[in-house]
Amino acid sequence: MKTLHKCPKCSSRLEMKGENIQVCNVCKYWTEAGTARLDSITILE
Ligand SMILES: [Zn+2]
């Protein structure tokens, strides 16, 4: 499975949330592990 080690937006370390969601605590970028859609950025409120 392909996962990101760094946030593509701010280069901070990504943390796993749940089974396969990676979240950046700095800018709130998140992505599904295994998909890593760099062009689809969603902001968590
Ligand atoms: Zn970030």
mmCIF file of the protein (N, C-alpha, C, O) and its ligand, coordinates in Angstrom:
data_MODEL
# 
_entry.id   MODEL 
# 
loop_
_entity.id 
_entity.type 
_entity.pdbx_number_of_molecules 
1 polymer     1 
2 non-polymer 1 
# 
_entity_poly.entity_id                      1 
_entity_poly.type                           'polypeptide(L)' 
_entity_poly.nstd_linkage                   no 
_entity_poly.nstd_monomer                   no 
_entity_poly.pdbx_seq_one_letter_code       MKTLHKCPKCSSRLEMKGENIQVCNVCKYWTEAGTARLDSITILE 
_entity_poly.pdbx_seq_one_letter_code_can   MKTLHKCPKCSSRLEMKGENIQVCNVCKYWTEAGTARLDSITILE 
_entity_poly.pdbx_strand_id                 A 
# 
loop_
_entity_poly_seq.entity_id 
_entity_poly_seq.num 
_entity_poly_seq.mon_id 
_entity_poly_seq.hetero 
1 1  MET n 
1 2  LYS n 
1 3  THR n 
1 4  LEU n 
1 5  HIS n 
1 6  LYS n 
1 7  CYS n 
1 8  PRO n 
1 9  LYS n 
1 10 CYS n 
1 11 SER n 
1 12 SER n 
1 13 ARG n 
1 14 LEU n 
1 15 GLU n 
1 16 MET n 
1 17 LYS n 
1 18 GLY n 
1 19 GLU n 
1 20 ASN n 
1 21 ILE n 
1 22 GLN n 
1 23 VAL n 
1 24 CYS n 
1 25 ASN n 
1 26 VAL n 
1 27 CYS n 
1 28 LYS n 
1 29 TYR n 
1 30 TRP n 
1 31 THR n 
1 32 GLU n 
1 33 ALA n 
1 34 GLY n 
1 35 THR n 
1 36 ALA n 
1 37 ARG n 
1 38 LEU n 
1 39 ASP n 
1 40 SER n 
1 41 ILE n 
1 42 THR n 
1 43 ILE n 
1 44 LEU n 
1 45 GLU n 
# 
loop_
_struct_asym.id 
_struct_asym.entity_id 
A 1 
B 2 
# 
loop_
_chem_comp.id 
_chem_comp.type 
_chem_comp.mon_nstd_flag 
ALA 'L-peptide linking' y 
ARG 'L-peptide linking' y 
ASN 'L-peptide linking' y 
ASP 'L-peptide linking' y 
CYS 'L-peptide linking' y 
GLN 'L-peptide linking' y 
GLU 'L-peptide linking' y 
GLY 'peptide linking'   y 
HIS 'L-peptide linking' y 
ILE 'L-peptide linking' y 
LEU 'L-peptide linking' y 
LYS 'L-peptide linking' y 
MET 'L-peptide linking' y 
PRO 'L-peptide linking' y 
SER 'L-peptide linking' y 
THR 'L-peptide linking' y 
TRP 'L-peptide linking' y 
TYR 'L-peptide linking' y 
VAL 'L-peptide linking' y 
ZN  non-polymer         . 
# 
_pdbx_entity_nonpoly.entity_id   2 
_pdbx_entity_nonpoly.name        ? 
_pdbx_entity_nonpoly.comp_id     ZN 
# 
_pdbx_nonpoly_scheme.asym_id         B 
_pdbx_nonpoly_scheme.entity_id       2 
_pdbx_nonpoly_scheme.mon_id          ZN 
_pdbx_nonpoly_scheme.ndb_seq_num     1 
_pdbx_nonpoly_scheme.pdb_seq_num     101 
_pdbx_nonpoly_scheme.auth_seq_num    101 
_pdbx_nonpoly_scheme.pdb_mon_id      ZN 
_pdbx_nonpoly_scheme.auth_mon_id     ZN 
_pdbx_nonpoly_scheme.pdb_strand_id   A 
_pdbx_nonpoly_scheme.pdb_ins_code    . 
# 
loop_
_atom_site.group_PDB 
_atom_site.id 
_atom_site.type_symbol 
_atom_site.label_atom_id 
_atom_site.label_alt_id 
_atom_site.label_comp_id 
_atom_site.label_asym_id 
_atom_site.label_entity_id 
_atom_site.label_seq_id 
_atom_site.pdbx_PDB_ins_code 
_atom_site.Cartn_x 
_atom_site.Cartn_y 
_atom_site.Cartn_z 
_atom_site.occupancy 
_atom_site.B_iso_or_equiv 
_atom_site.pdbx_formal_charge 
_atom_site.auth_seq_id 
_atom_site.auth_comp_id 
_atom_site.auth_asym_id 
_atom_site.auth_atom_id 
_atom_site.pdbx_PDB_model_num 
ATOM   1   N  N  . MET A 1 1  ? 0.840   -1.203 0.000  1.00 0.00 ? 1   MET A N  1 
ATOM   2   C  CA . MET A 1 1  ? 0.000   0.000  0.000  1.00 0.00 ? 1   MET A CA 1 
ATOM   3   C  C  . MET A 1 1  ? 0.870   1.246  0.000  1.00 0.00 ? 1   MET A C  1 
ATOM   4   O  O  . MET A 1 1  ? 1.820   1.361  0.774  1.00 0.00 ? 1   MET A O  1 
ATOM   5   N  N  . LYS A 1 2  ? 0.534   2.156  -0.865 1.00 0.00 ? 2   LYS A N  1 
ATOM   6   C  CA . LYS A 1 2  ? 1.300   3.396  -0.921 1.00 0.00 ? 2   LYS A CA 1 
ATOM   7   C  C  . LYS A 1 2  ? 0.763   4.389  0.093  1.00 0.00 ? 2   LYS A C  1 
ATOM   8   O  O  . LYS A 1 2  ? -0.433  4.678  0.115  1.00 0.00 ? 2   LYS A O  1 
ATOM   9   N  N  . THR A 1 3  ? 1.635   4.905  0.923  1.00 0.00 ? 3   THR A N  1 
ATOM   10  C  CA . THR A 1 3  ? 1.225   5.909  1.898  1.00 0.00 ? 3   THR A CA 1 
ATOM   11  C  C  . THR A 1 3  ? 2.172   7.092  1.825  1.00 0.00 ? 3   THR A C  1 
ATOM   12  O  O  . THR A 1 3  ? 3.306   6.981  1.359  1.00 0.00 ? 3   THR A O  1 
ATOM   13  N  N  . LEU A 1 4  ? 1.679   8.221  2.294  1.00 0.00 ? 4   LEU A N  1 
ATOM   14  C  CA . LEU A 1 4  ? 2.505   9.416  2.334  1.00 0.00 ? 4   LEU A CA 1 
ATOM   15  C  C  . LEU A 1 4  ? 3.188   9.519  3.688  1.00 0.00 ? 4   LEU A C  1 
ATOM   16  O  O  . LEU A 1 4  ? 2.589   9.189  4.712  1.00 0.00 ? 4   LEU A O  1 
ATOM   17  N  N  . HIS A 1 5  ? 4.405   9.964  3.702  1.00 0.00 ? 5   HIS A N  1 
ATOM   18  C  CA . HIS A 1 5  ? 5.111   10.166 4.957  1.00 0.00 ? 5   HIS A CA 1 
ATOM   19  C  C  . HIS A 1 5  ? 5.054   11.629 5.386  1.00 0.00 ? 5   HIS A C  1 
ATOM   20  O  O  . HIS A 1 5  ? 5.132   11.955 6.570  1.00 0.00 ? 5   HIS A O  1 
ATOM   21  N  N  . LYS A 1 6  ? 4.920   12.477 4.412  1.00 0.00 ? 6   LYS A N  1 
ATOM   22  C  CA . LYS A 1 6  ? 4.877   13.914 4.707  1.00 0.00 ? 6   LYS A CA 1 
ATOM   23  C  C  . LYS A 1 6  ? 3.650   14.548 4.063  1.00 0.00 ? 6   LYS A C  1 
ATOM   24  O  O  . LYS A 1 6  ? 3.161   14.095 3.029  1.00 0.00 ? 6   LYS A O  1 
ATOM   25  N  N  . CYS A 1 7  ? 3.174   15.596 4.698  1.00 0.00 ? 7   CYS A N  1 
ATOM   26  C  CA . CYS A 1 7  ? 2.081   16.359 4.125  1.00 0.00 ? 7   CYS A CA 1 
ATOM   27  C  C  . CYS A 1 7  ? 2.559   17.044 2.844  1.00 0.00 ? 7   CYS A C  1 
ATOM   28  O  O  . CYS A 1 7  ? 3.591   17.715 2.858  1.00 0.00 ? 7   CYS A O  1 
ATOM   29  N  N  . PRO A 1 8  ? 1.828   16.888 1.742  1.00 0.00 ? 8   PRO A N  1 
ATOM   30  C  CA . PRO A 1 8  ? 2.226   17.530 0.483  1.00 0.00 ? 8   PRO A CA 1 
ATOM   31  C  C  . PRO A 1 8  ? 2.065   19.038 0.513  1.00 0.00 ? 8   PRO A C  1 
ATOM   32  O  O  . PRO A 1 8  ? 2.614   19.741 -0.335 1.00 0.00 ? 8   PRO A O  1 
ATOM   33  N  N  . LYS A 1 9  ? 1.321   19.536 1.476  1.00 0.00 ? 9   LYS A N  1 
ATOM   34  C  CA . LYS A 1 9  ? 1.103   20.981 1.560  1.00 0.00 ? 9   LYS A CA 1 
ATOM   35  C  C  . LYS A 1 9  ? 2.160   21.669 2.399  1.00 0.00 ? 9   LYS A C  1 
ATOM   36  O  O  . LYS A 1 9  ? 2.705   22.696 1.992  1.00 0.00 ? 9   LYS A O  1 
ATOM   37  N  N  . CYS A 1 10 ? 2.459   21.109 3.580  1.00 0.00 ? 10  CYS A N  1 
ATOM   38  C  CA . CYS A 1 10 ? 3.354   21.818 4.497  1.00 0.00 ? 10  CYS A CA 1 
ATOM   39  C  C  . CYS A 1 10 ? 4.533   20.968 4.965  1.00 0.00 ? 10  CYS A C  1 
ATOM   40  O  O  . CYS A 1 10 ? 5.337   21.419 5.780  1.00 0.00 ? 10  CYS A O  1 
ATOM   41  N  N  . SER A 1 11 ? 4.640   19.746 4.456  1.00 0.00 ? 11  SER A N  1 
ATOM   42  C  CA . SER A 1 11 ? 5.770   18.866 4.759  1.00 0.00 ? 11  SER A CA 1 
ATOM   43  C  C  . SER A 1 11 ? 5.864   18.443 6.219  1.00 0.00 ? 11  SER A C  1 
ATOM   44  O  O  . SER A 1 11 ? 6.913   17.979 6.664  1.00 0.00 ? 11  SER A O  1 
ATOM   45  N  N  . SER A 1 12 ? 4.784   18.598 6.960  1.00 0.00 ? 12  SER A N  1 
ATOM   46  C  CA . SER A 1 12 ? 4.773   18.085 8.316  1.00 0.00 ? 12  SER A CA 1 
ATOM   47  C  C  . SER A 1 12 ? 4.493   16.584 8.278  1.00 0.00 ? 12  SER A C  1 
ATOM   48  O  O  . SER A 1 12 ? 4.086   16.044 7.249  1.00 0.00 ? 12  SER A O  1 
ATOM   49  N  N  . ARG A 1 13 ? 4.711   15.932 9.391  1.00 0.00 ? 13  ARG A N  1 
ATOM   50  C  CA . ARG A 1 13 ? 4.496   14.494 9.460  1.00 0.00 ? 13  ARG A CA 1 
ATOM   51  C  C  . ARG A 1 13 ? 3.001   14.200 9.498  1.00 0.00 ? 13  ARG A C  1 
ATOM   52  O  O  . ARG A 1 13 ? 2.247   14.854 10.218 1.00 0.00 ? 13  ARG A O  1 
ATOM   53  N  N  . LEU A 1 14 ? 2.583   13.209 8.716  1.00 0.00 ? 14  LEU A N  1 
ATOM   54  C  CA . LEU A 1 14 ? 1.190   12.797 8.715  1.00 0.00 ? 14  LEU A CA 1 
ATOM   55  C  C  . LEU A 1 14 ? 0.946   11.736 9.774  1.00 0.00 ? 14  LEU A C  1 
ATOM   56  O  O  . LEU A 1 14 ? 1.811   10.899 10.033 1.00 0.00 ? 14  LEU A O  1 
ATOM   57  N  N  . GLU A 1 15 ? -0.222  11.770 10.381 1.00 0.00 ? 15  GLU A N  1 
ATOM   58  C  CA . GLU A 1 15 ? -0.592  10.768 11.365 1.00 0.00 ? 15  GLU A CA 1 
ATOM   59  C  C  . GLU A 1 15 ? -1.743  9.925  10.864 1.00 0.00 ? 15  GLU A C  1 
ATOM   60  O  O  . GLU A 1 15 ? -2.606  10.406 10.129 1.00 0.00 ? 15  GLU A O  1 
ATOM   61  N  N  . MET A 1 16 ? -1.755  8.677  11.259 1.00 0.00 ? 16  MET A N  1 
ATOM   62  C  CA . MET A 1 16 ? -2.855  7.799  10.883 1.00 0.00 ? 16  MET A CA 1 
ATOM   63  C  C  . MET A 1 16 ? -4.063  8.077  11.757 1.00 0.00 ? 16  MET A C  1 
ATOM   64  O  O  . MET A 1 16 ? -3.951  8.196  12.977 1.00 0.00 ? 16  MET A O  1 
ATOM   65  N  N  . LYS A 1 17 ? -5.203  8.177  11.125 1.00 0.00 ? 17  LYS A N  1 
ATOM   66  C  CA . LYS A 1 17 ? -6.468  8.330  11.845 1.00 0.00 ? 17  LYS A CA 1 
ATOM   67  C  C  . LYS A 1 17 ? -7.392  7.212  11.375 1.00 0.00 ? 17  LYS A C  1 
ATOM   68  O  O  . LYS A 1 17 ? -7.696  7.099  10.187 1.00 0.00 ? 17  LYS A O  1 
ATOM   69  N  N  . GLY A 1 18 ? -7.829  6.395  12.313 1.00 0.00 ? 18  GLY A N  1 
ATOM   70  C  CA . GLY A 1 18 ? -8.660  5.270  11.913 1.00 0.00 ? 18  GLY A CA 1 
ATOM   71  C  C  . GLY A 1 18 ? -7.831  4.235  11.165 1.00 0.00 ? 18  GLY A C  1 
ATOM   72  O  O  . GLY A 1 18 ? -6.633  4.091  11.407 1.00 0.00 ? 18  GLY A O  1 
ATOM   73  N  N  . GLU A 1 19 ? -8.475  3.523  10.261 1.00 0.00 ? 19  GLU A N  1 
ATOM   74  C  CA . GLU A 1 19 ? -7.789  2.416  9.600  1.00 0.00 ? 19  GLU A CA 1 
ATOM   75  C  C  . GLU A 1 19 ? -6.900  2.856  8.461  1.00 0.00 ? 19  GLU A C  1 
ATOM   76  O  O  . GLU A 1 19 ? -5.820  2.300  8.266  1.00 0.00 ? 19  GLU A O  1 
ATOM   77  N  N  . ASN A 1 20 ? -7.339  3.847  7.708  1.00 0.00 ? 20  ASN A N  1 
ATOM   78  C  CA . ASN A 1 20 ? -6.556  4.194  6.518  1.00 0.00 ? 20  ASN A CA 1 
ATOM   79  C  C  . ASN A 1 20 ? -6.666  5.661  6.120  1.00 0.00 ? 20  ASN A C  1 
ATOM   80  O  O  . ASN A 1 20 ? -6.596  6.007  4.940  1.00 0.00 ? 20  ASN A O  1 
ATOM   81  N  N  . ILE A 1 21 ? -6.837  6.509  7.117  1.00 0.00 ? 21  ILE A N  1 
ATOM   82  C  CA . ILE A 1 21 ? -6.860  7.942  6.828  1.00 0.00 ? 21  ILE A CA 1 
ATOM   83  C  C  . ILE A 1 21 ? -5.610  8.572  7.429  1.00 0.00 ? 21  ILE A C  1 
ATOM   84  O  O  . ILE A 1 21 ? -5.292  8.348  8.597  1.00 0.00 ? 21  ILE A O  1 
ATOM   85  N  N  . GLN A 1 22 ? -4.914  9.349  6.636  1.00 0.00 ? 22  GLN A N  1 
ATOM   86  C  CA . GLN A 1 22 ? -3.737  10.059 7.120  1.00 0.00 ? 22  GLN A CA 1 
ATOM   87  C  C  . GLN A 1 22 ? -4.072  11.536 7.232  1.00 0.00 ? 22  GLN A C  1 
ATOM   88  O  O  . GLN A 1 22 ? -4.608  12.132 6.298  1.00 0.00 ? 22  GLN A O  1 
ATOM   89  N  N  . VAL A 1 23 ? -3.753  12.124 8.385  1.00 0.00 ? 23  VAL A N  1 
ATOM   90  C  CA . VAL A 1 23 ? -4.129  13.502 8.659  1.00 0.00 ? 23  VAL A CA 1 
ATOM   91  C  C  . VAL A 1 23 ? -2.893  14.315 9.044  1.00 0.00 ? 23  VAL A C  1 
ATOM   92  O  O  . VAL A 1 23 ? -2.023  13.852 9.783  1.00 0.00 ? 23  VAL A O  1 
ATOM   93  N  N  . CYS A 1 24 ? -2.845  15.547 8.516  1.00 0.00 ? 24  CYS A N  1 
ATOM   94  C  CA . CYS A 1 24 ? -1.820  16.500 8.926  1.00 0.00 ? 24  CYS A CA 1 
ATOM   95  C  C  . CYS A 1 24 ? -2.405  17.369 10.035 1.00 0.00 ? 24  CYS A C  1 
ATOM   96  O  O  . CYS A 1 24 ? -3.448  17.995 9.846  1.00 0.00 ? 24  CYS A O  1 
ATOM   97  N  N  . ASN A 1 25 ? -1.751  17.411 11.173 1.00 0.00 ? 25  ASN A N  1 
ATOM   98  C  CA . ASN A 1 25 ? -2.262  18.195 12.292 1.00 0.00 ? 25  ASN A CA 1 
ATOM   99  C  C  . ASN A 1 25 ? -1.979  19.684 12.137 1.00 0.00 ? 25  ASN A C  1 
ATOM   100 O  O  . ASN A 1 25 ? -2.516  20.504 12.882 1.00 0.00 ? 25  ASN A O  1 
ATOM   101 N  N  . VAL A 1 26 ? -1.151  20.024 11.188 1.00 0.00 ? 26  VAL A N  1 
ATOM   102 C  CA . VAL A 1 26 ? -0.776  21.425 11.013 1.00 0.00 ? 26  VAL A CA 1 
ATOM   103 C  C  . VAL A 1 26 ? -1.764  22.162 10.109 1.00 0.00 ? 26  VAL A C  1 
ATOM   104 O  O  . VAL A 1 26 ? -2.292  23.206 10.490 1.00 0.00 ? 26  VAL A O  1 
ATOM   105 N  N  . CYS A 1 27 ? -2.015  21.626 8.920  1.00 0.00 ? 27  CYS A N  1 
ATOM   106 C  CA . CYS A 1 27 ? -2.883  22.334 7.983  1.00 0.00 ? 27  CYS A CA 1 
ATOM   107 C  C  . CYS A 1 27 ? -4.197  21.605 7.726  1.00 0.00 ? 27  CYS A C  1 
ATOM   108 O  O  . CYS A 1 27 ? -5.022  22.059 6.934  1.00 0.00 ? 27  CYS A O  1 
ATOM   109 N  N  . LYS A 1 28 ? -4.391  20.459 8.408  1.00 0.00 ? 28  LYS A N  1 
ATOM   110 C  CA . LYS A 1 28 ? -5.630  19.681 8.317  1.00 0.00 ? 28  LYS A CA 1 
ATOM   111 C  C  . LYS A 1 28 ? -5.818  18.974 6.987  1.00 0.00 ? 28  LYS A C  1 
ATOM   112 O  O  . LYS A 1 28 ? -6.909  18.487 6.690  1.00 0.00 ? 28  LYS A O  1 
ATOM   113 N  N  . TYR A 1 29 ? -4.767  18.914 6.189  1.00 0.00 ? 29  TYR A N  1 
ATOM   114 C  CA . TYR A 1 29 ? -4.829  18.075 4.994  1.00 0.00 ? 29  TYR A CA 1 
ATOM   115 C  C  . TYR A 1 29 ? -5.050  16.641 5.418  1.00 0.00 ? 29  TYR A C  1 
ATOM   116 O  O  . TYR A 1 29 ? -4.491  16.189 6.417  1.00 0.00 ? 29  TYR A O  1 
ATOM   117 N  N  . TRP A 1 30 ? -5.869  15.918 4.657  1.00 0.00 ? 30  TRP A N  1 
ATOM   118 C  CA . TRP A 1 30 ? -5.988  14.487 4.928  1.00 0.00 ? 30  TRP A CA 1 
ATOM   119 C  C  . TRP A 1 30 ? -6.155  13.726 3.630  1.00 0.00 ? 30  TRP A C  1 
ATOM   120 O  O  . TRP A 1 30 ? -6.606  14.273 2.623  1.00 0.00 ? 30  TRP A O  1 
ATOM   121 N  N  . THR A 1 31 ? -5.791  12.476 3.668  1.00 0.00 ? 31  THR A N  1 
ATOM   122 C  CA . THR A 1 31 ? -5.899  11.637 2.488  1.00 0.00 ? 31  THR A CA 1 
ATOM   123 C  C  . THR A 1 31 ? -6.120  10.203 2.919  1.00 0.00 ? 31  THR A C  1 
ATOM   124 O  O  . THR A 1 31 ? -5.732  9.811  4.019  1.00 0.00 ? 31  THR A O  1 
ATOM   125 N  N  . GLU A 1 32 ? -6.729  9.437  2.075  1.00 0.00 ? 32  GLU A N  1 
ATOM   126 C  CA . GLU A 1 32 ? -6.848  8.014  2.353  1.00 0.00 ? 32  GLU A CA 1 
ATOM   127 C  C  . GLU A 1 32 ? -5.533  7.335  2.028  1.00 0.00 ? 32  GLU A C  1 
ATOM   128 O  O  . GLU A 1 32 ? -4.995  7.500  0.933  1.00 0.00 ? 32  GLU A O  1 
ATOM   129 N  N  . ALA A 1 33 ? -5.022  6.581  2.965  1.00 0.00 ? 33  ALA A N  1 
ATOM   130 C  CA . ALA A 1 33 ? -3.813  5.817  2.694  1.00 0.00 ? 33  ALA A CA 1 
ATOM   131 C  C  . ALA A 1 33 ? -4.092  4.841  1.563  1.00 0.00 ? 33  ALA A C  1 
ATOM   132 O  O  . ALA A 1 33 ? -5.128  4.176  1.551  1.00 0.00 ? 33  ALA A O  1 
ATOM   133 N  N  . GLY A 1 34 ? -3.182  4.758  0.626  1.00 0.00 ? 34  GLY A N  1 
ATOM   134 C  CA . GLY A 1 34 ? -3.378  3.846  -0.496 1.00 0.00 ? 34  GLY A CA 1 
ATOM   135 C  C  . GLY A 1 34 ? -3.888  4.544  -1.736 1.00 0.00 ? 34  GLY A C  1 
ATOM   136 O  O  . GLY A 1 34 ? -3.742  4.037  -2.848 1.00 0.00 ? 34  GLY A O  1 
ATOM   137 N  N  . THR A 1 35 ? -4.487  5.706  -1.547 1.00 0.00 ? 35  THR A N  1 
ATOM   138 C  CA . THR A 1 35 ? -4.957  6.436  -2.714 1.00 0.00 ? 35  THR A CA 1 
ATOM   139 C  C  . THR A 1 35 ? -4.068  7.646  -2.973 1.00 0.00 ? 35  THR A C  1 
ATOM   140 O  O  . THR A 1 35 ? -3.689  7.924  -4.110 1.00 0.00 ? 35  THR A O  1 
ATOM   141 N  N  . ALA A 1 36 ? -3.739  8.368  -1.885 1.00 0.00 ? 36  ALA A N  1 
ATOM   142 C  CA . ALA A 1 36 ? -2.820  9.496  -1.975 1.00 0.00 ? 36  ALA A CA 1 
ATOM   143 C  C  . ALA A 1 36 ? -3.129  10.421 -3.144 1.00 0.00 ? 36  ALA A C  1 
ATOM   144 O  O  . ALA A 1 36 ? -2.288  10.677 -4.006 1.00 0.00 ? 36  ALA A O  1 
ATOM   145 N  N  . ARG A 1 37 ? -4.363  10.912 -3.143 1.00 0.00 ? 37  ARG A N  1 
ATOM   146 C  CA . ARG A 1 37 ? -4.755  11.810 -4.225 1.00 0.00 ? 37  ARG A CA 1 
ATOM   147 C  C  . ARG A 1 37 ? -4.241  13.212 -3.949 1.00 0.00 ? 37  ARG A C  1 
ATOM   148 O  O  . ARG A 1 37 ? -4.884  14.001 -3.255 1.00 0.00 ? 37  ARG A O  1 
ATOM   149 N  N  . LEU A 1 38 ? -3.097  13.505 -4.490 1.00 0.00 ? 38  LEU A N  1 
ATOM   150 C  CA . LEU A 1 38 ? -2.433  14.769 -4.201 1.00 0.00 ? 38  LEU A CA 1 
ATOM   151 C  C  . LEU A 1 38 ? -3.185  15.960 -4.774 1.00 0.00 ? 38  LEU A C  1 
ATOM   152 O  O  . LEU A 1 38 ? -3.019  17.089 -4.312 1.00 0.00 ? 38  LEU A O  1 
ATOM   153 N  N  . ASP A 1 39 ? -4.003  15.706 -5.770 1.00 0.00 ? 39  ASP A N  1 
ATOM   154 C  CA . ASP A 1 39 ? -4.696  16.827 -6.415 1.00 0.00 ? 39  ASP A CA 1 
ATOM   155 C  C  . ASP A 1 39 ? -6.067  17.070 -5.790 1.00 0.00 ? 39  ASP A C  1 
ATOM   156 O  O  . ASP A 1 39 ? -6.785  17.984 -6.196 1.00 0.00 ? 39  ASP A O  1 
ATOM   157 N  N  . SER A 1 40 ? -6.429  16.254 -4.808 1.00 0.00 ? 40  SER A N  1 
ATOM   158 C  CA . SER A 1 40 ? -7.735  16.394 -4.196 1.00 0.00 ? 40  SER A CA 1 
ATOM   159 C  C  . SER A 1 40 ? -7.555  16.681 -2.714 1.00 0.00 ? 40  SER A C  1 
ATOM   160 O  O  . SER A 1 40 ? -7.463  15.765 -1.896 1.00 0.00 ? 40  SER A O  1 
ATOM   161 N  N  . ILE A 1 41 ? -7.506  17.932 -2.389 1.00 0.00 ? 41  ILE A N  1 
ATOM   162 C  CA . ILE A 1 41 ? -7.249  18.332 -1.002 1.00 0.00 ? 41  ILE A CA 1 
ATOM   163 C  C  . ILE A 1 41 ? -8.534  18.736 -0.314 1.00 0.00 ? 41  ILE A C  1 
ATOM   164 O  O  . ILE A 1 41 ? -9.287  19.580 -0.799 1.00 0.00 ? 41  ILE A O  1 
ATOM   165 N  N  . THR A 1 42 ? -8.761  18.121 0.814  1.00 0.00 ? 42  THR A N  1 
ATOM   166 C  CA . THR A 1 42 ? -9.984  18.402 1.569  1.00 0.00 ? 42  THR A CA 1 
ATOM   167 C  C  . THR A 1 42 ? -9.613  18.940 2.948  1.00 0.00 ? 42  THR A C  1 
ATOM   168 O  O  . THR A 1 42 ? -8.678  18.449 3.580  1.00 0.00 ? 42  THR A O  1 
ATOM   169 N  N  . ILE A 1 43 ? -10.324 19.917 3.396  1.00 0.00 ? 43  ILE A N  1 
ATOM   170 C  CA . ILE A 1 43 ? -10.048 20.516 4.690  1.00 0.00 ? 43  ILE A CA 1 
ATOM   171 C  C  . ILE A 1 43 ? -11.061 20.026 5.720  1.00 0.00 ? 43  ILE A C  1 
ATOM   172 O  O  . ILE A 1 43 ? -12.270 20.101 5.502  1.00 0.00 ? 43  ILE A O  1 
ATOM   173 N  N  . LEU A 1 44 ? -10.561 19.532 6.827  1.00 0.00 ? 44  LEU A N  1 
ATOM   174 C  CA . LEU A 1 44 ? -11.434 19.100 7.915  1.00 0.00 ? 44  LEU A CA 1 
ATOM   175 C  C  . LEU A 1 44 ? -11.761 20.304 8.787  1.00 0.00 ? 44  LEU A C  1 
ATOM   176 O  O  . LEU A 1 44 ? -10.889 21.110 9.111  1.00 0.00 ? 44  LEU A O  1 
ATOM   177 N  N  . GLU A 1 45 ? -13.002 20.408 9.153  1.00 0.00 ? 45  GLU A N  1 
ATOM   178 C  CA . GLU A 1 45 ? -13.403 21.489 10.056 1.00 0.00 ? 45  GLU A CA 1 
ATOM   179 C  C  . GLU A 1 45 ? -13.411 20.993 11.491 1.00 0.00 ? 45  GLU A C  1 
ATOM   180 O  O  . GLU A 1 45 ? -13.723 21.754 12.406 1.00 0.00 ? 45  GLU A O  1 
HETATM 181 ZN ZN . ZN  B 2 .  ? 0.084   19.885 6.331  1.00 0.00 2 101 ZN  A ZN 1 
# 
